[in-house]
Amino acid sequence: NEFAIEAGALMLADNGICCIDEFDKMDVKDQVAIHEAMEQQTISITKAGIQATLNARASVLAAANPIGGRYDKSKPLKYNVALPPAILSRFDLMHVMIDETNEATDARIAQHIISLHRFQGGAFSDVPYTMEQMQRYLKYARSIKPRVSAEAQEQLVKAYKELRSEDAAPGSGSSYRITVRQLEALVRLSEAMARVFCEPVITSRHVLEAKRLLKASVLKIEQSDVELEELIMPGFGQDQGDGTHFFGERPGMNPEDMPDMDAEGNYLGGSTAMDVDQPHQNGGPAPSSSGQARATSGTAAGPSGSSGGLPAAGDATTSAPPPVAPAQPAKVTVKVTAQKFNYMQNQLVLRMMEADGDATEEEGIKQADLMSWYMEEQTRKGLLESEAQAEEEMHLLLKVINHLIRKSHVLAVSFTPDPNPGESDADYQSRVQEERVLTLHEGFNPDP
């Protein structure tokens, strides 16, 4: 009996493109075998006394389905596809295609499919280039061997450093970690861009486009907006539009009207704040059902024959106004995009982890210092162009920090200052928001 080697798909696709469907359903032994082909562009065979190394210089275009048939936007790509990280990191680009309902897109797809059934090959009669022209263009572009210029080299190093720094933020949710493989991917993509434009030298323009493609690939898919709760005192602050903080004293507010709060901003007194979508038309929130019930129970019906349940004339015992339940602050939902929320969270967590790793600093960071550091970083990056934009960012930052403490359990309060003698509740709560010390929550995992 004689043994022979039968070429597989990757070897047959040498110097071409190998398209693989249902990539996530590949056998484990095949997944191991494809590692070498995607890393070194060769396939080694050691069987039946035959030792050979065959070329597999092919580009791999693979398609995979999410686990369960539906992509979960709340999770990164690596948790949606049943593929090991060793294989995911070997792909230069990864794109998530979600089948979302869109009337214009659905009509265009349906029109194209029906045209194929009606006209067969005639459905492509209006294309700008013929197949022969495209083949000639691709053949010429592939023959170009672009070289890296000094300008492109500096841009490649800068792009790699920026991708690494962005990926270092905990909980960034990238499809994979940025390593030297992604630097090689930047070089390959830059070369491909130069070939597309039929240019013999790689310029910074090609590198920037390669960086954009790689950055768009490794970022997680867009998630739903994050809802942040803003506490609004009844009758105060609804129409100011001045970006004032929702904790502490508001302009024009009597400090005695401020309710009692604990260190984390939760209102005390035995009743919870009511949830409303928007303030009431008269400037305050819509009255709660419990408040109406108390007011109704206080207006006892008068003697028989009195209209409307009003007290009878001369009845001094019922002349006092009914007791009204104290108004509770309302919760108004403010939405922020998931990308913005994750960016702010990652920046804050990264600063907290740096402080934890610095032995010279005390445990935790004051909230005022943390907010000042964040605003200085945004100003240094040129993201805050005006004073109004800075005030809006500060207002949003305060809501995000309270959300990370009370909802996400990413941050925790390790120290709260005691009230000073004679200090009003409003002044104390405003001071708490600045002087309390924050740490990372003990149950927070920076890279789930």
N, C-alpha and C positions, 0 to 999 in steps of 0.2 A: 504494500500500500504506500502511496505517496501523499505527501501533505502539500497543500497549496494555500497561499494567502489570498483572501478575498477582500478587495478594497471596500471600505465603508463610505458613508456619506461625506465625512470630513476630508478623506483622502481624495475622493472623486471631485470635491469642490476646491481642490488646490488652486490658488490664485483666483478664486472666485468668491461666491457667497453661498453659505449653507443655511437654508431656512428650516427651522425646526418648530413644529407645532406641538402643543400639549407638552411643553418643556417640563412642567412640574410633575408630570406622570412618568418621567424617565426612571428606569431601574437604578438602584443604588450603584451597582457595578458600572453602569454606563456613566453615571454622574462622576464617579472616581476617574474613569478613563478620559473624560472630557477635560479634566483639570489640566493635564499636560498640553492638550491641543490648544486650549485657550490661553495658556501661559507662555509656552515655548514654541508654538506653531509646529509641533512635531508629535508623532505617535510612535511609541516604542513597543515592539512586539517581542516577547520571549516565550515561545510555545513550540513544543515538538522538536526541540533542537534548533529552532530558527530564531535568530536574534537579528532584528532589523529596526531601523529608525526611518520612518517614512514622513515625508513632508505633508503638513496639513495647514498650509498658509492661507486659511480661509477666514473671512469675516462671518460671524455667527449672528443671524437674525432669528431670535427665538420669541415665541408667544406662549404665555402661561395664563391660567385661569386662577382667580382668587379662591381661597378656601371657602367651601360652602356655596360657591357660585355667585357670591355678592361681596363687593369690596366694602370694607368697614372704614369709613373716613376717619374715625376716631383713633385708628391705630396706624403706625408706620407701615411701609411697604413690606418690611421683613416679617411682620406678623400676619400679613395677608396672603403671602405666597409660600407654598411648601417647598422652599428651596434653601439649601444651606448657605450661610454667609460666604463660604469659600467660593461658591460659584457666582453669587450676586456681585462680589467685589471684582470679578474678572470682566464684567461687562462695562464698557465705557459709558454707555447711556442707558437709562431705564425710564420709560414713560408709562404712566397710568392712563388708560383710556376707559372712561366711565360712560355708560350708556344712559344719559340723562334725557328726559323729554324736552324737546325743543321743536316747535312747530315748523320753523323754517328749515332746520336741518333734516327733520323727518321727511318733509315734502321733497327736498332735494335728493335724498337717498332713494326714496320711492320712485321719483321721476327717472333717476339713472337706471334703476333695476328694470323698470318697465321698458325703457328705451332699449336695453340690451335684449329683452325678449322680442321686441318688435323688429329691430333693425340689425341685430347681431353685430357684426363688425362695423356696420355703417353708423353705429352710435358714436364712434370716435372720429367722425369725419371733420369735426371742427377743431381738432387739436392743432396747436401752432407749429409743431414739428412732426416730421415723419419718423418712423422707427429707424430707418437707415441713418438719418441725421443724428438721432440720439446715440446710436451705436458708434458712429464716427466720433462724436464728441467725447463719449466715455472712454473710448480707446485712446484718444489723444491725451485726455486728462490723466489717465492712469500711467501714461508713459513719462509724465513729469516727475522729477525727483527734487522737490523743493528743499532748500537749505535754510537753516535758522540764522537770522541776522542777529547782530548784537542788540538791537532794539527789541527784537522779539524775545531774546534770551532774558533780558531784564524783566520784560512783561510776564514771561512764564513764571519766573521766580516769585514775582509779586503776586500773581494770581494764585499760585499754590499756597503762599503764606496766608493770604486772605481766606481761602477756603478752609485751611487748617484752623485758623483762629475762630471762624464762625462755627466750625464743627466741634470745637472744644467746649462750647457752652453745653452744660448738662441738660438733658431732655430735649435736645435739638430735633429729634425725630427724623434724622436723615436715614435714607435707605441703607447706607453703609458708611463706615468711617472713612475719612479722607486719608489715604496713605500714599506711598510712592507710586502705587499702581495708578492712582488718579492723576499723578504728575505725568506718567507715561501716556495716560489717556489724553491729557491736555496737548502733549506733543503730537500724538496721532491725529487728533481733531484739528489742530492748527495746520498740519500738513494737508489734511483733507480739504480744509477751507482754501488753502493756496491752490490746490489742484482744481477745485471748483471754478476759481477765477482764472485758471490757466496761467498762474504766476510762478516764476521759478524761485522766488524768495519769500519766506514767511515774514510778515510784518506784524506790528502790534495790533492792527485791525483784525487780522486772522485770529490772534491769541484772545482778544477780547470776545469775539464771537464764540470761540471754543469754550471760554470760561462761562459765558452765558448759558450755553447748551448744557454744560456739566452741572452748573449750579441749579438750573431748572430741573435737571434730571434727579439729583440727589435729594432735593427738598421733598417733604411729604406732601401729599395731596391736600388741597384746601379743605379745611374743616368748617363746621358750623360756627356761627358767631357765638362769643362768650357773653353771657348776661351778667352784668354787675349791678348790684342793688345800691341805689343812692337813697339815703334816708332824708325825707323832706318833712320839716316841721309844719303842722297845719297853719296855714295863713302866712307863712314866711318862706321867702326864697324861691317861690315858684316862678315869678316873672322877672327876677333880677337879671339873669343871664350874664352874671359877672364872673362866673367860674369860682365862686367862693366855696370853701370846703364844706362838706355836708356834716362834719363833726365840729363841735365848738360853737361859738357865738356868731350869729349872722348880723349883718348891718341892720339896724333898726329893731333888733330883737331885745326884749327884756330878759336879762340873764335869769330872772326868777322863773321864766316860763320854760326854761330848758329842763327836760326830764332827766332823771338820774340814769347814768350808764355805768357799766362795769368797765374794766380795763380794756376789754376787747371791743367796746362799742356796742354791747348788747344793752337794750333798755330794761330797766328794772321796774318793779311795781306790780308784778303778778300778772300783767296782761301783755300780750304780744302786739307788735305793730301790725296794722292791717295792710294787706296787699292791694294796691290799686294800680291801674294802668296809667292814669294821668290824674293831675289834681282836679278838684271840683271846679265848677265854673266860677264860683264866687271867690276863687283865690286859694281856698283850702281844699283838703281832700274830701271825698264823699263821706258822709257820716257812716260809722259802722253800725251794723245791726244791733250789737250789744249796747251801744250808746243810745240808740233809739228805744230799745227795750227798757233801759233804766229810766229814760225820760218819760215814757208812757206809764210805767208803774208808779211814778211819783205823782201823776195827775189823776188822782182817784176821782171816780164819778161822783157828782154831787147828788143832792136829794132828788127824789123822783119828781119829774116835771121840769127840771132845769135843763136847758138845751146845751148840747155839746159836752155834757159832763162837767160844766163849770161850777165852781162852788157857789152856794147860795149867798145872797147879799147879807152882810152882817156876820158871816161865819169867819171869825178871826183865826180859827185854828187852821184853816186851809188857804189863808191869804198869801202865805209865803210862796215864792216861785219854786217850781219843782227842781230837785237836784239834778244836775247834768253831769254825766260822767266826763272825766277829763279826757281831752282829745289826745290820741296817741299819734306818734309820727308815722307817716306813710312811707312805703317802700316803692320807689319808682325805678323800674328796670332800665338800665342803660346798656346798650349793646356795643361791643367792640369786636373787631375781626379776630379770628383765631390766630392769624399770623402776627398781628400787633400784640395780642395778649401773650403769646408764646415768646416773642422777642423780649418784651419787658420782663417776663418771668425769668427767662434765661439770663438776662443781664443781672438781675437782682441775685439770683442763686449763685451765679459765678462770683459775684463780689462777696457773698456770704461765705463761700467755700474758700476764697482767698484769705478772708479774715480768720477762718477756723484753722487754716494751715500756717498762719503767722503766729509764732510763739510770743512775739513782743506785744501783740494786741490782746485786750481782754476778751472774754467770751462774749460773743454777740456784738451787734452794732446798734447804736441809737438810730431810731427811725429817721430823725432829722438829718443825721450824717449820711445815711443810706440814700435818702432822697436827694440830698445835695450832690452826692457823687454821681448819681444817675443823671441829673440835669447837666452837670459839668461834662459828662461823657457825651451826651447828645449835642451839647453846644460845640464841643471839640470836633465832633464828626460833621458839623454843619447841618444838622437835622432841624435845628430850631432857628428860623430865619427872622422871627419877630417876637416882640414882647407878648403879644396876644397868643401866639402859638406856644410860647413857653408857659404861660399861665394855664392854657388848656391841657398841656402835657402834664403839668404838676397836678392839676385836678384829677386827671385820669390816673396818674401814678398813685395817688392816695387811695382811689377806689380799688386799684389792682392789688395794692398791698393788703388792704382789709379783706379782699376776696381770697388772697393766698393764705391769710390767717384763719378765716372763719369758714371757708368753703373747701378750698383745695388742700388744706393742711400741709402746705409747703413750708410756711414760716410759723414760728411760735413766739409768744411773748415770754421772755425770761425774767424781766424786771419791769415793774410799774412804780412810778414815784408816788409817795404819800401826799395827801392834800396838805397845803399850808394852812395855818390858823387864819380864819376869816376869809379864806379863798372861796369864791362862788363855785357852784358846780360847773357852770359854763367855762370859767377860766381854768378850772382843774382839768376838765375833759379835753380842752384845747391843748393844755400843757402835756397831758398824757400822750396825745398823738405825736408829740415831738420828742419827748424824753424817754419813752419806753424803749427797752432794749429788745431787739429781735434776734432770733437764732433760727437755724434750719430745724424743721420739725423732726423729731427722732424717728418717725416712720417714713420720712421722705427718701425715695430712692432716686438719685440723680439720673440714672440711666436704666429705666425699666426694661 
